[in-house]
Amino acid sequence: MSITTSFQATKLQLKPHERTLPEMPAREKPRTLPKTEAEWAALKGSVSPRTHPDPFADELDQRIFGLSPPPQYPADMEPKKLDIIVIGCGMAGMQFSMLSRWRLRNVSLRIFEKNPTFGGTWFENRYPGCRCDVASALYSFRFEPFDWTEGFAQWDEIFQYLRYVATKYDVPEHVQFNSAVCGNTWDESRGKWIVHVERGTGDNKHVTVEECHVLVNANGFLNRPKMPDIPGIASYKGHLVHSSQWNHKVDIPAGKRVGVIGNGSTGIQIVADISPKVKSLDHFARTPTWISPYPANFVVSREYRDKMSQLKNHKYNQQDIWIRAEKTWTWWTQGTGDAQAEKYQARFLNVAKKNLENSIKDPVLKKKLTPHHAYGCRRPINSNDYYQCLLLPHVNYINEAIVKFTPKGIVIRREDGSEEERELDMVICATGFAVNWINKFMPIRGKGGKLLEDTWATHPEAYRTIAVSGYPNYFWIAGPNTPPTHNSLYIIFEQQINYIMQCIVLLQTNPLIKSMDVKKSAQKEFADAAQDWLTRNTVWSTDCGGWYRYKNGYIVQWPGSATHMLESLYTPNYDHYNFQLRFENTKHGPSTPYSADGWRDRWRDPGLKKMQPTPYML
């Protein structure tokens, strides 16, 4: 569902749900994982600046991905000490911790994580059938190979991978768990953020007040679950659960009449997993979406696993996947007259159409399942068995409008205007997240006490995903316009973090600078150029009910390829910032090579079309 306003999104947002450490499903474990407590203990902190060079600073990777080099401290000065707080310890928070060990000096780093452990999305989401729709080989640190047992890993394997890496790099040293940041306020006179942290669990909670010079939001964009905006939901007497708060000990669909609301990747995965086990299943999906089979590497052989567990092969494989994705990223563009873009769009669309044609023969059901939007307008879905589950006699695909909840179930309105009550024992809300970058349980007050929720009343506007005018020394990892459509979040986060660290080093090495705040003019220039390009050139120019686009037409994707994004964040352009007590002799970094033309990136150079760094192809 597209978001109308920040008020609508926050109104539907669920309060953070206390989660306990998960029980791992009984299936094959990756051989990379330690097998005993002694082995886990030996792994702890085994990679550090004392024992290893910077694992992120690989020269070939920097050239291929366009990663910026580490920030440099002047050799003849001791940098000013800064207190840094990071909110959240999912993938992004972990990377900040890891990078900081090699790239920052004389800082006090604290990471506040609301959960009892790291992992973020992959700690919280445990619903039936939960797996990543990005290939495991790409959904990993480029220098940390793993014995992935599947080509597209399930939630528990990703959680174990993150636990493995966090232990190896001693991330917990920086983290305070069961500590939810519940408010941030900028103190203009002191140049500090005042951070309120709710600590503890259950009835044993208390709030502490912390301070820092730099505040980094690593909350991500898929961690604020929202319920459907349907009248009467509070009156329902059956079992109601949001997919992100699934508890396998309590949420048991087997043998019940179950309704699933939503048909994003979560809804599709849940229906495919539970439909053989339930008494009946109603899948409520107002807008159909394109569904393709998983690629051939969904199942991986032991030989492939052995090969990809080796660092050299893993690195080459990631480089190869990245390059191929950068060459084909134009599949989500349209109306540009670019023959290559039209070819890729047609290719992916034909795969999805063929999947529907081969799977569903009933013309009425096929019509219901056929989208009327361009491929990619909503996030494309992979599934090998969803369509087959819809053919089971006790499964119903319902695309009629939901009128309301009742104590017994859900009322729908048929095409003829009649209403029908569907009695249900359990309703699963696979209705996603409030992707508006506003957390109503963590208000952010910037200069003059202005609430971010008010600043972003109609849509979230940021400067190159990183900063928001009026909120000094506040940086975002995975801020607005970050969500990638086609490549590695790990690498994108790394570039964002290194950009932030360059700003931190500037603040440390220029003692007279109290704070830096992106200029409103620079932010608006980027936002206007991005929206102009996205609106003219992409599949999100029309409303298809996806979360990439607001109801008012504002698009929260990046205006170009992942390479284009990394080049735009290569180094800060400090002329785009206002500095309080600015030291005029500061040497500025070179201007960031950002262009409003999203077609500009080096992987579209015809001379690079044959470049293949490795024979290991997925």
C-alpha positions as CSV (number, residue, x, y, z in Angstrom):
1,M,0.0,0.0,0.0
2,S,1.4,3.4,-1.0
3,I,1.8,5.9,1.9
4,T,-0.4,9.0,2.0
5,T,1.2,11.0,4.8
6,S,3.6,10.5,7.7
7,F,0.5,10.7,10.0
8,Q,-1.1,7.8,8.2
9,A,2.1,5.7,8.4
10,T,2.8,6.4,12.1
11,K,-0.9,5.8,13.0
12,L,-0.7,2.3,11.7
13,Q,2.8,1.5,13.2
14,L,3.0,-1.2,15.8
15,K,4.9,-0.6,19.0
16,P,8.2,-2.5,19.1
17,H,7.6,-6.1,20.2
18,E,9.9,-7.7,22.7
19,R,11.6,-10.7,21.1
20,T,13.5,-13.5,22.8
21,L,16.4,-15.3,21.2
22,P,15.1,-17.7,18.5
23,E,15.2,-21.4,18.5
24,M,16.9,-22.5,15.3
25,P,14.9,-24.9,13.0
26,A,16.1,-28.4,12.8
27,R,17.9,-28.4,9.4
28,E,21.4,-28.7,8.1
29,K,23.8,-26.1,9.5
30,P,26.5,-24.3,7.5
31,R,29.8,-25.9,8.1
32,T,31.4,-22.5,8.6
33,L,29.7,-22.1,12.0
34,P,31.6,-23.1,15.2
35,K,30.3,-26.4,16.6
36,T,31.1,-25.9,20.3
37,E,31.1,-23.2,22.8
38,A,34.9,-23.4,22.9
39,E,35.1,-22.7,19.2
40,W,32.7,-19.7,19.5
41,A,34.9,-18.4,22.3
42,A,38.0,-18.8,20.1
43,L,36.2,-17.0,17.3
44,K,35.4,-13.9,19.4
45,G,37.5,-10.9,18.3
46,S,39.8,-13.1,16.2
47,V,39.9,-10.3,13.5
48,S,41.0,-6.9,14.7
49,P,43.5,-4.1,13.7
50,R,46.0,-5.8,15.9
51,T,45.9,-9.0,13.8
52,H,44.6,-8.0,10.4
53,P,44.7,-5.2,7.9
54,D,41.5,-3.4,7.1
55,P,39.3,-6.1,5.4
56,F,37.2,-3.4,3.7
57,A,40.3,-1.8,1.9
58,D,40.7,-4.2,-1.0
59,E,42.2,-2.4,-4.0
60,L,40.4,-4.4,-6.7
61,D,37.1,-4.2,-4.9
62,Q,37.5,-0.4,-4.6
63,R,38.0,-0.2,-8.4
64,I,35.1,-2.5,-9.3
65,F,32.5,-1.3,-6.9
66,G,33.7,2.4,-6.8
67,L,34.2,2.3,-3.1
68,S,35.9,5.3,-1.5
69,P,39.2,4.9,0.3
70,P,39.4,5.2,4.1
71,P,39.4,8.7,5.5
72,Q,42.8,10.1,6.4
73,Y,43.9,11.7,9.6
74,P,46.7,14.3,9.5
75,A,49.9,12.7,10.7
76,D,50.9,15.6,12.9
77,M,47.9,16.0,15.1
78,E,45.8,14.2,17.6
79,P,42.1,14.2,16.6
80,K,39.5,15.7,18.9
81,K,37.7,13.0,20.8
82,L,34.1,12.5,19.7
83,D,31.2,10.6,21.3
84,I,29.3,8.7,18.6
85,I,26.0,6.9,19.1
86,V,24.5,4.5,16.5
87,I,20.9,3.5,16.7
88,G,20.4,-0.1,15.8
89,C,22.6,-3.2,15.3
90,G,21.3,-4.9,12.2
91,M,23.5,-5.2,9.1
92,A,24.2,-1.4,9.1
93,G,25.1,-1.0,12.7
94,M,27.3,-4.1,12.6
95,Q,29.2,-2.6,9.6
96,F,29.7,0.7,11.4
97,S,31.2,-1.1,14.3
98,M,33.5,-3.1,12.1
99,L,34.6,-0.2,9.9
100,S,35.2,2.0,12.9
101,R,37.9,-0.3,14.3
102,W,40.2,0.4,11.3
103,R,39.0,3.9,10.2
104,L,38.3,6.0,13.3
105,R,40.6,7.2,16.0
106,N,39.9,8.7,19.4
107,V,36.1,8.1,19.4
108,S,33.8,6.6,21.9
109,L,31.3,4.5,20.0
110,R,28.1,3.1,21.6
111,I,25.4,1.2,19.6
112,F,22.0,1.0,21.2
113,E,20.0,-2.1,20.1
114,K,16.4,-2.6,21.2
115,N,16.6,-6.4,20.8
116,P,18.6,-8.8,23.0
117,T,21.0,-9.5,20.1
118,F,22.1,-8.3,16.7
119,G,20.6,-9.2,13.4
120,G,17.9,-6.6,12.9
121,T,15.4,-7.9,10.2
122,W,16.8,-11.4,10.4
123,F,16.4,-11.6,14.2
124,E,12.8,-10.2,14.1
125,N,11.3,-11.9,11.1
126,R,10.7,-15.7,11.6
127,Y,7.4,-16.2,9.9
128,P,6.8,-19.5,8.0
129,G,8.7,-19.6,4.7
130,C,10.8,-16.5,5.5
131,R,13.8,-16.3,3.3
132,C,15.8,-13.6,1.4
133,D,15.0,-12.8,-2.2
134,V,18.6,-11.8,-2.9
135,A,21.2,-14.5,-3.7
136,S,23.1,-15.6,-0.6
137,A,26.4,-15.0,-2.4
138,L,25.6,-11.3,-2.8
139,Y,23.8,-11.0,0.6
140,S,27.0,-11.2,2.5
141,F,30.2,-9.3,3.4
142,R,32.5,-9.4,0.4
143,F,35.4,-10.6,2.6
144,E,33.5,-13.1,4.7
145,P,32.5,-16.2,2.7
146,F,30.1,-18.7,4.2
147,D,28.9,-22.2,3.6
148,W,25.4,-21.2,2.4
149,T,23.3,-24.3,2.2
150,E,20.8,-22.7,-0.2
151,G,21.1,-20.2,-3.1
152,F,18.6,-17.9,-1.3
153,A,19.0,-18.3,2.4
154,Q,16.3,-18.7,5.0
155,W,16.0,-16.3,7.9
156,D,17.8,-18.5,10.5
157,E,20.8,-19.1,8.3
158,I,21.2,-15.3,7.7
159,F,20.8,-14.7,11.4
160,Q,23.5,-17.3,12.1
161,Y,25.8,-15.7,9.5
162,L,25.5,-12.3,11.1
163,R,26.1,-13.8,14.5
164,Y,29.2,-15.5,13.2
165,V,30.6,-12.3,11.7
166,A,29.6,-10.1,14.7
167,T,31.4,-12.5,17.0
168,K,34.5,-12.7,14.8
169,Y,34.9,-8.9,14.7
170,D,33.8,-8.4,18.4
171,V,30.9,-6.2,17.5
172,P,29.2,-6.8,20.9
173,E,32.0,-4.7,22.5
174,H,30.3,-1.6,21.1
175,V,26.7,-2.7,21.7
176,Q,24.3,-2.3,24.5
177,F,21.3,-4.7,24.0
178,N,17.8,-4.4,25.2
179,S,18.3,-0.6,24.9
180,A,15.7,1.1,22.7
181,V,16.3,4.7,21.7
182,C,13.1,6.5,22.5
183,G,13.9,10.1,21.7
184,N,16.6,12.4,20.2
185,T,16.9,16.2,20.7
186,W,19.5,18.5,19.3
187,D,21.1,20.9,21.9
188,E,22.2,23.8,19.7
189,S,24.1,25.6,22.4
190,R,26.3,22.6,23.2
191,G,26.5,21.0,19.8
192,K,25.3,17.7,21.1
193,W,22.4,15.2,20.7
194,I,20.5,14.3,23.8
195,V,19.4,10.7,23.5
196,H,16.8,9.0,25.6
197,V,17.3,5.2,25.9
198,E,14.7,2.8,27.4
199,R,16.7,-0.1,28.9
200,G,15.6,-3.5,30.2
201,T,12.8,-5.9,29.4
202,G,9.3,-6.5,30.7
203,D,8.4,-4.6,33.8
204,N,12.1,-3.9,34.6
205,K,12.5,-0.9,32.3
206,H,14.0,2.5,32.9
207,V,15.1,5.4,30.8
208,T,18.6,6.9,30.8
209,V,19.7,10.1,29.2
210,E,22.9,10.0,27.0
211,E,24.8,12.5,25.0
212,C,26.8,12.4,21.8
213,H,28.5,14.7,19.3
214,V,27.4,12.6,16.3
215,L,24.2,10.5,16.0
216,V,23.9,7.8,13.3
217,N,20.5,6.3,12.5
218,A,21.0,2.7,11.4
219,N,17.4,1.6,12.0
220,G,16.9,0.7,8.3
221,F,13.6,0.9,6.5
222,L,12.0,-2.4,7.1
223,N,11.7,-2.5,10.9
224,R,8.5,-0.5,11.7
225,P,5.7,-3.0,11.2
226,K,2.3,-1.5,10.3
227,M,-1.2,-3.0,10.5
228,P,-3.8,-2.7,7.8
229,D,-6.0,0.3,8.0
230,I,-9.3,-1.7,8.2
231,P,-12.3,-0.7,10.3
232,G,-13.2,-3.0,13.1
233,I,-9.8,-4.7,13.5
234,A,-9.9,-4.3,17.3
235,S,-13.2,-6.2,17.4
236,Y,-11.8,-9.4,15.9
237,K,-11.8,-12.2,18.5
238,G,-9.7,-14.7,16.6
239,H,-5.9,-14.9,16.6
240,L,-4.3,-11.8,15.0
241,V,-0.6,-11.5,14.3
242,H,1.7,-9.3,12.2
243,S,4.2,-11.4,10.2
244,S,7.2,-9.6,11.8
245,Q,6.1,-10.5,15.3
246,W,5.6,-14.2,14.6
247,N,6.1,-16.6,17.5
248,H,6.1,-20.2,16.4
249,K,5.1,-21.4,19.9
250,V,1.9,-19.3,19.8
251,D,1.2,-18.6,16.2
252,I,0.1,-22.0,15.0
253,P,-2.0,-22.0,11.8
254,A,-2.2,-25.8,11.3
255,G,-5.7,-27.1,11.2
256,K,-7.3,-23.6,11.3
257,R,-9.3,-21.4,9.0
258,V,-6.6,-18.8,8.2
259,G,-6.6,-15.5,6.4
260,V,-3.5,-13.8,5.0
261,I,-3.6,-10.1,4.2
262,G,-1.0,-8.8,1.8
263,N,0.9,-10.2,-1.2
264,G,4.3,-8.8,-1.1
265,S,7.2,-11.2,-0.7
266,T,6.2,-12.0,2.9
267,G,2.5,-12.8,2.1
268,I,3.6,-15.0,-0.9
269,Q,6.1,-16.9,1.3
270,I,3.6,-17.4,4.1
271,V,0.8,-18.7,1.8
272,A,3.2,-21.1,0.0
273,D,4.5,-22.5,3.3
274,I,1.3,-22.9,5.4
275,S,-1.4,-23.7,2.8
276,P,-0.8,-27.5,2.9
277,K,-1.2,-27.5,6.7
278,V,-4.3,-25.4,7.3
279,K,-8.0,-26.3,7.2
280,S,-8.7,-23.4,4.8
281,L,-6.9,-20.4,3.6
282,D,-8.1,-17.0,2.3
283,H,-5.4,-14.9,0.7
284,F,-6.6,-11.3,0.5
285,A,-4.6,-9.5,-2.2
286,R,-6.2,-6.4,-3.7
287,T,-3.5,-5.7,-6.3
288,P,-1.8,-8.6,-8.1
289,T,2.0,-8.6,-8.5
290,W,4.4,-10.2,-10.9
291,I,5.9,-13.5,-9.7
292,S,8.9,-15.3,-11.2
293,P,10.5,-18.6,-10.3
294,Y,13.8,-18.5,-8.4
295,P,16.9,-18.7,-10.6
296,A,18.5,-22.0,-11.2
297,N,20.9,-21.5,-8.3
298,F,18.1,-21.8,-5.8
299,V,19.4,-25.3,-5.0
300,V,23.2,-25.5,-4.7
301,S,25.4,-28.5,-4.8
302,R,28.0,-29.5,-2.2
303,E,30.7,-28.9,-4.8
304,Y,29.4,-25.3,-5.3
305,R,29.3,-24.8,-1.6
306,D,32.9,-26.0,-1.2
307,K,34.0,-23.6,-4.0
308,M,32.1,-20.6,-2.7
309,S,33.3,-21.1,0.9
310,Q,36.8,-20.1,-0.3
311,L,37.6,-16.4,0.0
312,K,39.0,-16.0,-3.5
313,N,36.0,-17.5,-5.2
314,H,33.5,-15.7,-3.0
315,K,35.1,-12.3,-3.8
316,Y,35.2,-13.0,-7.6
317,N,31.6,-14.2,-7.5
318,Q,30.4,-11.0,-5.8
319,Q,32.3,-8.9,-8.3
320,D,30.8,-10.8,-11.2
321,I,27.2,-10.6,-9.8
322,W,27.6,-6.8,-9.2
323,I,28.9,-6.1,-12.7
324,R,26.1,-8.1,-14.3
325,A,23.5,-6.4,-12.2
326,E,24.9,-3.0,-13.1
327,K,24.7,-3.8,-16.7
328,T,21.1,-4.8,-16.5
329,W,19.7,-2.3,-13.9
330,T,17.7,-0.5,-16.6
331,W,15.0,-3.1,-16.4
332,W,13.1,-0.7,-14.0
333,T,13.2,2.2,-16.4
334,Q,10.6,2.9,-19.1
335,G,9.6,5.4,-21.7
336,T,13.2,6.4,-22.3
337,G,13.7,5.1,-25.8
338,D,16.7,3.2,-24.6
339,A,16.8,-0.1,-26.6
340,Q,18.8,-1.9,-23.9
341,A,16.4,-0.9,-21.2
342,E,13.4,-2.1,-23.2
343,K,15.1,-5.4,-23.9
344,Y,15.8,-6.1,-20.2
345,Q,12.2,-5.0,-19.2
346,A,10.7,-7.3,-21.8
347,R,12.9,-10.2,-20.8
348,F,12.0,-10.1,-17.1
349,L,8.4,-9.4,-17.8
350,N,8.2,-12.4,-20.2
351,V,9.6,-14.7,-17.5
352,A,6.9,-13.6,-15.1
353,K,4.1,-13.9,-17.7
354,K,5.3,-17.4,-18.8
355,N,5.3,-18.5,-15.1
356,L,1.7,-17.4,-14.7
357,E,0.6,-18.9,-18.0
358,N,2.2,-22.3,-17.2
359,S,0.9,-22.4,-13.6
360,I,-2.7,-21.2,-13.8
361,K,-5.1,-22.5,-16.5
362,D,-8.3,-21.2,-15.0
363,P,-9.1,-18.0,-17.0
364,V,-11.0,-16.4,-14.1
365,L,-8.2,-16.9,-11.6
366,K,-5.6,-16.0,-14.2
367,K,-7.3,-12.7,-14.8
368,K,-7.3,-11.9,-11.1
369,L,-3.6,-12.7,-10.9
370,T,-2.5,-10.6,-13.9
371,P,-1.0,-7.3,-12.8
372,H,-1.8,-4.1,-14.8
373,H,1.4,-2.3,-13.9
374,A,4.9,-2.4,-15.3
375,Y,7.3,-5.1,-14.1
376,G,9.2,-3.7,-11.2
377,C,6.7,-1.0,-10.1
378,R,6.1,-3.2,-7.1
379,R,9.0,-5.2,-5.9
380,P,9.2,-8.4,-8.1
381,I,8.5,-11.6,-6.2
382,N,10.3,-15.0,-6.6
383,S,8.4,-18.2,-5.7
384,N,8.5,-21.7,-7.0
385,D,5.3,-22.9,-5.4
386,Y,2.9,-20.0,-4.7
387,Y,0.7,-20.5,-7.8
388,Q,0.5,-24.2,-7.2
389,C,-0.8,-23.6,-3.7
390,L,-3.6,-21.4,-5.1
391,L,-4.9,-24.5,-6.9
392,L,-5.5,-26.5,-3.7
393,P,-9.2,-26.9,-3.1
394,H,-9.2,-25.3,0.3
395,V,-7.2,-22.1,-0.8
396,N,-9.0,-19.0,-2.0
397,Y,-7.5,-16.0,-3.7
398,I,-9.6,-13.0,-2.9
399,N,-9.0,-9.7,-4.6
400,E,-12.3,-8.1,-3.7
401,A,-12.2,-5.1,-1.3
402,I,-12.1,-5.8,2.4
403,V,-15.0,-3.8,4.1
404,K,-14.2,-4.5,7.7
405,F,-13.2,-6.9,10.4
406,T,-15.9,-8.5,12.6
407,P,-15.5,-10.5,15.8
408,K,-15.7,-13.7,13.6
409,G,-13.6,-12.7,10.6
410,I,-13.5,-10.4,7.6
411,V,-16.3,-8.9,5.4
412,I,-15.5,-8.5,1.7
413,R,-17.5,-6.7,-1.0
414,R,-18.1,-8.7,-4.1
415,E,-18.2,-7.2,-7.6
416,D,-22.0,-7.2,-7.6
417,G,-22.0,-5.0,-4.5
418,S,-23.0,-7.8,-2.1
419,E,-21.1,-8.4,1.1
420,E,-19.8,-11.7,2.4
421,E,-18.4,-12.5,5.8
422,R,-15.4,-14.9,5.8
423,E,-15.2,-16.6,9.2
424,L,-11.6,-17.1,10.3
425,D,-9.8,-18.5,13.3
426,M,-6.6,-16.7,12.5
427,V,-5.6,-13.6,10.5
428,I,-2.0,-13.0,9.5
429,C,-1.1,-9.5,8.5
430,A,1.6,-9.5,5.9
431,T,1.2,-5.8,5.5
432,G,4.8,-4.8,5.6
433,F,6.3,-1.8,7.2
434,A,5.9,2.0,7.5
435,V,8.6,2.8,5.0
436,N,8.6,6.5,5.8
437,W,11.8,6.7,8.0
438,I,9.7,8.0,10.9
439,N,9.4,6.1,14.1
440,K,6.6,7.4,16.3
441,F,8.2,5.7,19.3
442,M,11.5,7.6,18.7
443,P,10.8,11.3,18.0
444,I,13.6,13.3,16.5
445,R,13.8,17.0,17.3
446,G,16.3,19.1,15.4
447,K,17.2,22.8,15.3
448,G,14.5,24.9,17.1
449,G,13.0,21.7,18.4
450,K,11.3,20.9,15.1
451,L,10.0,17.3,14.9
452,L,11.2,15.3,11.9
453,E,7.7,14.0,11.6
454,D,6.6,17.5,10.9
455,T,9.5,18.2,8.5
456,W,8.5,15.1,6.6
457,A,4.7,15.5,6.8
458,T,4.1,14.7,3.2
459,H,7.2,12.7,2.2
460,P,10.8,12.0,3.4
461,E,13.3,14.3,1.7
462,A,17.0,13.9,2.4
463,Y,20.4,14.9,0.9
464,R,21.8,11.9,-1.1
465,T,20.3,9.5,1.5
466,I,22.7,10.7,4.2
467,A,21.6,13.9,5.9
468,V,18.5,16.1,6.5
469,S,18.7,19.9,6.7
470,G,17.9,21.2,10.2
471,Y,19.3,18.1,11.9
472,P,23.1,18.8,12.4
473,N,25.5,16.0,13.0
474,Y,22.7,13.5,12.4
475,F,23.5,10.9,9.6
476,W,21.5,8.1,8.1
477,I,22.5,4.7,6.9
478,A,19.7,3.5,4.5
479,G,18.0,6.9,4.5
480,P,15.4,8.0,2.0
481,N,16.2,7.1,-1.6
482,T,18.5,4.3,-0.5
483,P,16.4,1.1,-1.3
484,P,18.2,-0.7,-4.1
485,T,16.4,-2.6,-6.8
486,H,19.1,-4.7,-8.1
487,N,22.3,-4.9,-6.1
488,S,24.1,-5.4,-2.7
489,L,22.9,-3.5,0.4
490,Y,26.1,-4.5,2.1
491,I,28.2,-2.5,-0.4
492,I,25.8,0.4,-0.4
493,F,25.8,0.6,3.4
494,E,29.6,0.5,3.4
495,Q,29.8,3.5,1.1
496,Q,27.3,5.4,3.2
497,I,29.2,4.6,6.4
498,N,32.6,5.6,4.9
499,Y,31.0,8.9,3.8
500,I,29.8,9.5,7.4
501,M,33.2,8.6,8.7
502,Q,34.8,11.2,6.4
503,C,32.5,13.8,8.0
504,I,33.5,12.5,11.5
505,V,37.2,12.9,10.7
506,L,36.5,16.4,9.4
507,L,34.8,17.3,12.8
508,Q,37.7,15.7,14.7
509,T,40.5,17.4,12.9
510,N,38.9,20.9,12.8
511,P,38.4,21.7,16.5
512,L,36.6,25.0,15.8
513,I,33.8,23.2,14.0
514,K,31.0,22.4,16.4
515,S,28.5,21.0,13.9
516,M,27.7,20.5,10.3
517,D,24.2,20.7,8.8
518,V,23.4,20.1,5.1
519,K,22.1,23.2,3.3
520,K,18.5,23.3,2.5
521,S,19.3,24.4,-1.0
522,A,21.7,21.4,-1.6
523,Q,19.1,19.0,-0.3
524,K,16.3,20.5,-2.4
525,E,18.6,20.5,-5.5
526,F,19.2,16.8,-5.1
527,A,15.6,15.9,-4.3
528,D,14.2,17.9,-7.2
529,A,16.6,16.5,-9.7
530,A,16.0,12.9,-8.3
531,Q,12.2,13.2,-8.5
532,D,12.4,14.7,-12.0
533,W,14.5,11.9,-13.3
534,L,12.6,9.1,-11.5
535,T,9.2,10.5,-12.6
536,R,10.3,10.7,-16.3
537,N,12.3,7.6,-16.6
538,T,11.1,4.8,-14.3
539,V,8.3,2.3,-13.7
540,W,7.3,4.1,-10.5
541,S,5.8,7.0,-12.4
542,T,2.4,5.4,-11.8
543,D,0.8,4.3,-8.5
544,C,0.7,0.5,-8.3
545,G,0.3,0.2,-4.5
546,G,4.0,-0.5,-3.8
547,W,6.1,1.2,-1.0
548,Y,8.6,2.7,-3.5
549,R,6.2,5.5,-4.2
550,Y,4.0,7.8,-2.0
551,K,0.5,8.7,-2.9
552,N,1.5,12.2,-3.7
553,G,3.9,10.8,-6.3
554,Y,7.2,11.1,-4.3
555,I,9.5,8.2,-5.1
556,V,12.0,7.0,-2.5
557,Q,14.3,5.1,-4.8
558,W,17.7,6.2,-6.0
559,P,17.7,8.0,-9.4
560,G,20.1,5.6,-11.2
561,S,22.2,2.5,-10.8
562,A,24.0,1.4,-7.6
563,T,27.2,2.4,-9.2
564,H,25.8,5.9,-9.8
565,M,24.8,6.0,-6.1
566,L,28.3,4.9,-4.9
567,E,30.0,7.5,-7.1
568,S,27.6,10.2,-5.7
569,L,28.7,9.3,-2.2
570,Y,32.4,8.9,-2.9
571,T,33.4,11.9,-0.8
572,P,31.4,14.7,0.8
573,N,31.2,18.0,-0.9
574,Y,31.5,20.3,2.2
575,D,30.3,23.3,0.2
576,H,26.9,21.7,0.6
577,Y,27.0,22.0,4.4
578,N,26.7,24.9,6.8
579,F,29.2,24.8,9.7
580,Q,28.7,26.3,13.1
581,L,31.9,28.1,14.0
582,R,33.4,27.0,10.6
583,F,37.1,27.1,10.3
584,E,37.6,28.9,7.0
585,N,41.0,27.3,6.1
586,T,39.5,23.8,6.0
587,K,40.6,22.0,2.9
588,H,37.5,20.7,1.1
589,G,37.3,17.3,-0.5
590,P,36.8,17.2,-4.3
591,S,33.2,17.7,-5.4
592,T,31.2,14.5,-5.5
593,P,30.6,13.3,-9.1
594,Y,26.8,13.5,-8.8
595,S,24.8,14.1,-11.9
596,A,21.0,14.4,-12.1
597,D,21.2,12.1,-15.2
598,G,20.8,8.6,-13.8
599,W,22.0,7.1,-17.1
600,R,25.6,8.1,-16.3
601,D,27.6,5.3,-14.8
602,R,30.7,3.5,-15.9
603,W,29.1,0.1,-16.4
604,R,27.1,1.4,-19.3
605,D,30.4,2.1,-21.2
606,P,30.3,-0.2,-24.3
607,G,34.0,-0.9,-23.8
608,L,33.2,-2.7,-20.5
609,K,30.5,-5.0,-21.8
610,K,32.8,-8.0,-22.1
611,M,34.5,-7.5,-18.7
612,Q,34.1,-10.7,-16.6
613,P,36.4,-10.9,-13.5
614,T,35.6,-14.6,-12.8
615,P,34.5,-17.8,-14.4
616,Y,32.3,-18.6,-11.4
617,M,28.8,-17.7,-12.5
618,L,25.6,-18.2,-10.7
